[in-house]
Amino acid sequence: MIKWKRTLRTASSERFIAVQDSDPSRPEVAAVDLHYLHDGTVSGTVVLLRGGGETWTEDRIPDLLASLDEEFLPDVDLARGNLLYTVVMGDVVGSYQAERDDDR
């Protein structure tokens, strides 16, 4: 079963991670960034993660998107045309962040 976890929230965007309970060693199976636009539309980028315990096929994607929509996006949906997704398949390469330069 896939569960959604919110990892970031700003005034105009959110990030979610989809986690799979069945494989504790590789629980993350997808990541979604949502952007709330001024006209009420929500635009999202979905990254389906390879090697995360899920085998993604095109017919499974609508159910994944619907589960996020039902849980977190009550005011928009694909059928009304005010929710748009771009879906890509990818691999996690790493996490990078700026390092402080304490010599200054």
C-alpha positions as CSV (number, residue, x, y, z in Angstrom):
1,M,0.0,0.0,0.0
2,I,1.3,3.5,-0.9
3,K,1.1,6.3,1.6
4,W,1.8,9.9,1.0
5,K,4.1,12.0,3.2
6,R,4.4,15.8,2.9
7,T,8.1,16.8,3.1
8,L,7.9,20.5,2.2
9,R,5.2,23.2,2.2
10,T,5.4,26.9,1.2
11,A,2.8,29.5,0.4
12,S,2.6,28.3,-3.2
13,S,4.1,24.8,-3.4
14,E,4.3,21.4,-1.7
15,R,6.5,18.3,-2.0
16,F,5.3,14.8,-1.3
17,I,7.0,11.4,-1.2
18,A,5.0,8.2,-1.9
19,V,6.2,5.4,0.3
20,Q,5.5,1.7,0.0
21,D,5.0,-0.2,3.3
22,S,5.9,-3.6,1.7
23,D,9.6,-2.9,1.3
24,P,11.1,-1.1,4.4
25,S,14.6,-1.1,2.8
26,R,13.5,1.0,-0.2
27,P,10.2,2.6,0.8
28,E,10.2,5.7,-1.5
29,V,8.5,4.9,-4.8
30,A,7.6,8.4,-6.1
31,A,8.1,12.1,-5.5
32,V,5.7,14.9,-6.4
33,D,6.2,18.7,-6.5
34,L,3.0,20.7,-6.6
35,H,2.8,24.4,-7.6
36,Y,-0.3,26.4,-6.8
37,L,-0.9,29.0,-9.6
38,H,-2.7,32.3,-9.2
39,D,-5.6,31.2,-11.4
40,G,-6.5,28.3,-9.1
41,T,-4.7,25.6,-11.2
42,V,-2.3,23.2,-9.6
43,S,0.6,22.0,-11.7
44,G,2.6,19.0,-10.6
45,T,5.7,17.1,-11.5
46,V,5.7,13.4,-10.6
47,V,8.9,11.4,-10.5
48,L,8.3,7.7,-10.5
49,L,11.3,6.1,-8.9
50,R,12.9,3.0,-10.4
51,G,14.2,0.3,-8.1
52,G,12.0,1.5,-5.2
53,G,9.9,-1.6,-4.7
54,E,7.3,-0.7,-7.4
55,T,7.1,-1.8,-11.0
56,W,5.5,1.2,-12.7
57,T,3.4,0.6,-15.8
58,E,1.4,3.3,-17.5
59,D,-2.0,1.9,-16.4
60,R,-1.0,2.2,-12.7
61,I,-0.2,6.0,-12.9
62,P,-3.8,7.2,-12.8
63,D,-4.5,5.4,-9.6
64,L,-1.4,6.9,-8.0
65,L,-2.4,10.4,-9.1
66,A,-6.0,9.9,-7.9
67,S,-4.8,8.9,-4.4
68,L,-2.8,12.1,-4.0
69,D,-5.7,14.1,-5.4
70,E,-8.2,12.6,-3.1
71,E,-6.1,13.0,0.0
72,F,-4.5,16.4,-0.5
73,L,-6.2,18.3,-3.3
74,P,-10.0,18.6,-2.6
75,D,-10.5,21.8,-4.7
76,V,-8.9,20.6,-8.0
77,D,-9.0,17.5,-10.2
78,L,-7.9,16.2,-13.6
79,A,-11.5,16.0,-14.8
80,R,-12.2,19.7,-14.3
81,G,-8.9,20.6,-16.0
82,N,-7.5,22.6,-13.1
83,L,-5.0,19.9,-12.1
84,L,-2.1,19.1,-14.4
85,Y,0.7,16.6,-14.0
86,T,4.0,15.9,-15.9
87,V,5.1,12.4,-15.1
88,V,8.7,11.2,-15.5
89,M,10.6,8.0,-14.6
90,G,13.9,8.4,-12.7
91,D,16.6,7.2,-10.4
92,V,17.7,8.8,-7.2
93,V,21.3,9.9,-7.7
94,G,21.8,11.6,-4.3
95,S,20.9,14.6,-2.2
96,Y,22.9,17.7,-2.3
97,Q,22.9,20.9,-0.2
98,A,25.0,23.9,0.1
99,E,27.8,23.7,2.7
100,R,28.7,26.6,5.0
101,D,32.1,28.1,4.6
102,D,33.2,28.8,8.2
103,D,36.4,30.4,7.1
104,R,34.7,33.8,6.4
